[in-house]
Amino acid sequence: MKTAIVGGGAAGFFLAINLKEMMPTMEVTILERSTKLLAKVEVSGGGRCNCTNSFAAIRDLQAVYPRGHRLMKRLMKGFSQRDAYDWFEAHGVRLTTQADECVFPLSQDSHTIINCFLAYARRLGIEIRTSEKVTNFEQLADYDFVAVTCGGQPKAEGLQWLADLGHETAQPVPSLFTFQIADEGLRTLMGTVAEEAVAMIPGTKLRAQGPLLITHWGMSGPAILKLSSYAARHLAERQYKAPLAINWLGSKDTEAIALLQATAQRAPQKQIDTIAPEGLTMRHWTYLAGKAIGERATGRWSSLNQKELNRLANALCCDTYEITGRAPFKDEFVTCGGIALEAVNPATLESRHVPRLFFAGEILDIDGITGGFNFQAAWTTAYTVAKAIANY
Ligand SMILES: Cc1cc2nc3c(=O)[nH]c(=O)nc-3n(C[C@H](O)[C@H](O)[C@H](O)COP(=O)(O)OP(=O)(O)OC[C@H]3O[C@@H](n4cnc5c(N)ncnc54)[C@H](O)[C@@H]3O)c2cc1C
């Protein structure tokens, strides 16, 4: 029996190794279009490879898998983050969990994972063919099973040969990018970080909390990356032009008003723009106060009227900007969209249209936020397929 695995990335290697371990007699071949194997694993996590997450802080999988959370919940019963952790340790990759629950190789080097995969593939006799681009199903006619693990396809054309076989697809759009914001005032705050910010798309339920970094092109940081993931389709449909509101303190309006009133009582004779609320730098506060009440920001706290107080609270809790585009860098990490989940059997990830054809990894319409969730999806789906082929 022969299995072809299309794509020599994270999911492809994990699938190949697990299948060969479950079924040593299976002939397994990886077909990789480029000359480089595991290219994304190498650059992932800044070269350290954030290979999974403890999930200890996750109550609802939807928060980390904007697409595919239900399927991930089901499949992780068969291969969880704990299983992935144990798998790597059992295969010689010592791991470490950071305080933020992200898991990395103890070596802090993605090559530890690459070397593990390459060594096991060699030891198990997995055939690896590079410069083998698969563009139609006929190329795979010699194989008994086929697993497509060719990753996120940024363009719909990359999915065409699979769509031609009857598979439903979800239009691919980028996820995990930073926002371009044309605002000269904001640019003066370059380098400023708000630790507990909430970024929101007004008029929608799309919102994300976390550290936010002001950059020379706009905004970045975990809150923005997370929001870009939640809003991947919404923003794509609007050509990346949309309003954005920031709650800089992550607090309610009423709490912000109480905070400002307390400052006014504590330091009535001080200048408004010289006492920053906790959590904001002075530069940031001076900018926000000026934006909210103009020259009155240089007045005394005791002179603030209710209207000005409300405006300051609004600048803290609902400061609005316009997203003018995605950042000018190619910093997308994942593709939202791909093979639609209705095209596969949710228990096995076998195609509903072509028997013995399976999908795993980012080619599926499953994607996560940053934190090791995308690799976990690759490990879980690849393991599911390996088991399904072995059980066939
Ligand atoms: C810069 C960067 C950093 C990242 N960091 C992290 C991180 O730290 N943690 C995390 O969880 N996720 C991270 N990700 C996301 C993660 O890398 C992907 O989700 C994961 O690699 C998906 O695995 P995959 O095997 O499905 O696809 P890929 O790793 O993309 O592998 C697909 C392979 O298939 C090959 N291929 C494509 N088409 C064909 C074809 N037609 N024929 C043959 N071969 C083909 C490709 O060349 C590629 O080698 C990062 C992504 C990027 C870009």
The ligand as an ORCA input file, in Angstrom:
! r2SCAN-3c Opt
* xyz 0 1
  C       6.578     33.743      9.495
  C       5.633     32.745     10.113
  C       5.731     32.434     11.458
  C       4.836     31.529     12.037
  N       4.979     31.235     13.356
  C       4.130     30.346     13.923
  C       4.280     29.949     15.286
  O       5.248     30.329     15.966
  N       3.359     29.096     15.819
  C       2.306     28.598     15.084
  O       1.505     27.831     15.630
  N       2.174     28.918     13.784
  C       3.056     29.758     13.192
  N       2.921     30.063     11.876
  C       1.866     29.363     11.098
  C       2.357     27.949     10.744
  O       3.652     28.059     10.187
  C       1.428     27.291      9.749
  O       0.106     27.315     10.229
  C       1.868     25.834      9.525
  O       3.165     25.839      8.954
  C       0.918     25.113      8.598
  O       1.450     23.852      8.312
  P       1.107     23.102      6.941
  O       1.957     21.906      6.906
  O      -0.341     22.985      6.799
  O       1.566     24.131      5.802
  P       3.029     24.604      5.430
  O       3.908     24.586      6.613
  O       2.831     25.886      4.703
  O       3.560     23.494      4.429
  C       2.961     23.291      3.176
  C       4.019     22.739      2.241
  O       3.378     22.321      1.030
  C       4.159     22.737     -0.074
  N       3.238     22.852     -1.228
  C       2.314     23.795     -1.457
  N       1.642     23.542     -2.583
  C       2.160     22.389     -3.073
  C       1.873     21.618     -4.237
  N       0.919     21.984     -5.102
  N       2.592     20.495     -4.460
  C       3.563     20.110     -3.581
  N       3.879     20.819     -2.480
  C       3.181     21.938     -2.219
  C       4.743     24.060      0.368
  O       5.888     24.404     -0.385
  C       5.056     23.768      1.842
  O       6.333     23.213      2.007
  C       3.818     30.934     11.261
  C       3.735     31.238      9.912
  C       4.630     32.128      9.323
  C       4.514     32.434      7.863
*
